Amino acid sequence: MSGKEIVTRPVDTIYLYDGSLPGFFSCVHACVYEQEMPSAIWAAHSAEPTLYPVREIVTDPDKAERVARSVKQKISKEAFTLLTHVFLSAMANKELALLRFLLLGYKEGRQVLSMLGHPIVAPLLKAEMHLLHEQHLLLGFIRFSDFNGKLAANITPKNFVLPFLAEHFVSRFPSEDFLIFDKTHKAALLYSNGRQEIIALDELTLPAVSEEEAGYRALWKRFYDTIAIKERENPRCRMSHMPKRYWENMIEMQDLL
């Protein structure tokens, strides 16, 4: 398909899929081989009521693998990486944006990633940058607490960053059992006995902190306050480096909320 434009006809139909990457690839397969451009692609779990016709796209692993392979071979492996990153991002209507990107990529080939100002490509690069920036911030902003020898932390990110956090914290705490709960996306990263897994989780209720844990929290707050230089306090600078939306999960900042 590289070097050849794929002609699609716009249709009013909305594609519904299961929210997974293979499910999205199945939507791409339907679009390309049936030569139709849907008006929207929605994950079924977050779909809104609509008067438009709806078509449920069943996830087909074989078709999904064919699409994934075609992206790597006919566009580039870098394009596939961009696609997977944006799929995890908080970009609005990302599925349709990614579909348009793939159709352009099949036409232009590898050079599509050099089209930095293109109205189809530029928003995806911006979404990827936002995702990677947020996961970088959370590497420093996550605060674990000890619950009977198990570590747990809450996060409320805009992007789905658990897969990126897993690589870092598994290598950092290889002998610990820990959990990171993403309240935004209702999912949790579990690591125990050398095995990691990301699961769907609607809510997480943690037990009351022990006296020892409360003592460690108090020490951390005291350390944070002690190293501060009062004469050089700059709230605006702190907000730029430590956005307020992360404070609810940072022990040392909760008194300021």
Stockholm file with secondary structure:
# STOCKHOLM 1.0

chainA/1-257         MSGKEIVTRPVDTIYLYDGSLPGFFSCVHACVYEQEMPSAIWAAHSAEPTLYPVREIVTDPDKAERVARSVKQKISKEAFTLLTHVFLSAMANKELALLRFLLLGYKEGRQVLSMLGHPIVAPLLKAEMHLLHEQHLLLGFIRFSDFNGKLAANITPKNFVLPFLAEHFVSRFPSEDFLIFDKTHKAALLYSNGRQEIIALDELTLPAVSEEEAGYRALWKRFYDTIAIKERENPRCRMSHMPKRYWENMIEMQDLL
#=GR chainA/1-257 SS CTTSCCCCEECSCEEEECSSHHHHHHHHHHHHHHTEECSEEEEGGGCCCCSSCEEECCCCHHHHHHHHHHHHHHTCHHHHHHHHHHHTSCCTTHHHHHHHHHHHHHHHGGGGGGCTTCTTTHHHHHHHHHHHHHHHHHHHHCCCEEETTEEEEEECCSSCCHHHHHHHHHHHSTTSCEEEEETTTTEEEEEETTEEEEEECSCCCCCCCCHHHHHHHHHHHHHHHHHCCGGGCCHHHHHHHSCGGGGGGCGGGGGGC
#=GC SS_cons         CTTSCCCCEECSCEEEECSSHHHHHHHHHHHHHHTEECSEEEEGGGCCCCSSCEEECCCCHHHHHHHHHHHHHHTCHHHHHHHHHHHTSCCTTHHHHHHHHHHHHHHHGGGGGGCTTCTTTHHHHHHHHHHHHHHHHHHHHCCCEEETTEEEEEECCSSCCHHHHHHHHHHHSTTSCEEEEETTTTEEEEEETTEEEEEECSCCCCCCCCHHHHHHHHHHHHHHHHHCCGGGCCHHHHHHHSCGGGGGGCGGGGGGC
//
